[in-house]
Amino acid sequence: MQVLKKDLRSGIVNVKIHTLDDLWHLQKILDVGDLVTTKTRRKVVFKRGQEIEEGERKPMVLTLKVEDMEFKKDNSSLRVKGPIEAGPEDIQLNSYHTVSIRPGSEVKIKKQQWKSYHLDALEQAKSQKSIIFICMIDRDNANFAELRESGLEMLGSIKAKKFEENEKRDEYYDEIMKFLEKKKDFKNIIVAGPGFERENLFDYIKNKNSELAEKIVLHHASSIVKSGINEVLKTSADQILTKSRVTRETQYVEEVFKRIKTDGLVTYGPDDTTRAIEMGAAETLLVSDEKVNEFEEMMNKTEKTGGKVIIISSDHEVGEGFLHLGGIAALLRFRFS
């Protein structure tokens, strides 16, 4: 995401959307009540005598007051719905409209106040993303996935042909290697799976393409399906994974669970967490993205007392578990009674 203009005194930030990840981040930045200005298409309504007629759809710039949003990953868009606050003279104000924000869109966002977690999300969207390509392999199949800021995306598979002669498995490895060679934008490729196929593939690639081999990190996994990928992401301590959003959020949530088990400096649930914030004991407040509107006042109070707010996405396994815990917890500075 490219920040074109930032005037926090006026509450205005202009951004340009480049990727699907940017749309995911934009959804986290926008709140109900924000004003969003962008290009769209809408039918022009005009009055002819006593009758109201609709004209053709025309391109125009509209400002909506956000009431609802829907991230449409399948067609790379963020649909934002709300009443029209500003637009051309022939547009009826306060009538409802939905804009589809896509890669290439420029968007002006106006908030009454930009909170620290909004700005953190904006900085994450601006920064170079840690994008990891994953190849899960066993003797019969190789499955491919991509870890992005917006989550895990499965990208297809290659099936091994059945050969009587074991040495002809090189054709299987070669097909996988050619697929990986097309992924030039990835700095890191994880090859994982049960057995020894990951090592066999790596040895083949190292002899054929040493530059590609330098990008590969090998990991064990009990399976090559999505649960195996989650296993790799959870157990790996490799630096390339610690940079990802999913791993960062997982570390915070696992620290909460760890402290709960050991009776450490932690509290969870709305009532106890509210008391911790009021006492100034909340050092880091964790809130599920599904609960942001419900706990916004607590987030504001935490920031006013010098605490940090972390939004935990519910689109991965650990984040979903945190939501089931109640979607709110605080790592504490000190115990309170």
C-alpha positions, 0 to 999 in steps of 0.5 A: 500500500502506498501512502500518497498523503497523510494529514493527521491533524485533519484526520486524512490519509490518502492511499493507493491500493496495489495488492490483495494484501493491501485490501486486507490491511485496508479492511483492518484500518477502516471503522464504521463511521469513517469517510471514504472517498474514491472513484466509482460508477453509479446510475444518475437519477433525474426528475422528469415532470412528476416522474423520477428516472434513472440514467446510465451508470457514470464514473464519479468520485463519491464520499461514503460514510462507512456502515459495512464492509466485505472483503471479497478475496475471490475477486480481489475487492473490498466492498464498502457500503454506506450513505453518500456524504459528498458527490456531484450535484446530480447525486442524492446525498444520504442515499446508499451506495457500495464502492468496490475498492480494488488493486489500482484504486486510490482512496481517501480515508478521513477519521475523527481520530487515528488511533495507534493501532490504525497507524500500526496497520498502516505501517505494516501495509506500507512495509515490504511484506514477508511473502513465503512460498511453501512446497509440501511434498511426499512420494505421491504429491507436491502441494503448493501454498503462499503465506501472505499478510492476508493469510494462507492461500493454496495454489495447486499441486503436482502428482507424481507419475508411477514408475517402476524404476526409482531413478525416473522419479527425477521427472517428478522432481524436475516438474516441481523445480520448474514450477518453483523457478517461476516464483522469482519474487519469493526470497524464501521457499519452505520445502516440507513433508514426511519421509525423505522426499524433501531432501531428495528434491533439495539434492536434485535442485542443488545439482540443477539450480544452485541459486534456487537451492539457496532460497530453500529451507527444509522442515519436517511435517507429518502431512502435506495438507493444510494441517501440515502447513500450519504445523510447519508455521507453528513449530518453526523458529526460523527468522523468515517466519517470525516476520510474518503477521500470523507468526507475530500474532501467534506469539502474543496469543501463546504468551497469553495462554502460557501465562494463564497456565502458570498464573502469570501476569495476565487477565482475560475476559471483558470484566477482569480486563476492564479492571486491569485497564482502569488500574493502569495495569494493562501493558499490552491489550489483545483484541480479536478483530471480530471484537474491535467495535465492542471493545473500542472504549477499552482500546482507547483507555489502554492507549491513554494509560500508555499501553499498547493495543494489538489486533489479533486476526481470527483468520488463522487457527490461533486467532480463532482460539483466542476469539473463543477465549472471549477475544480480549486479554491483557498482558499486565505490568503488575498484579491488581486486586 
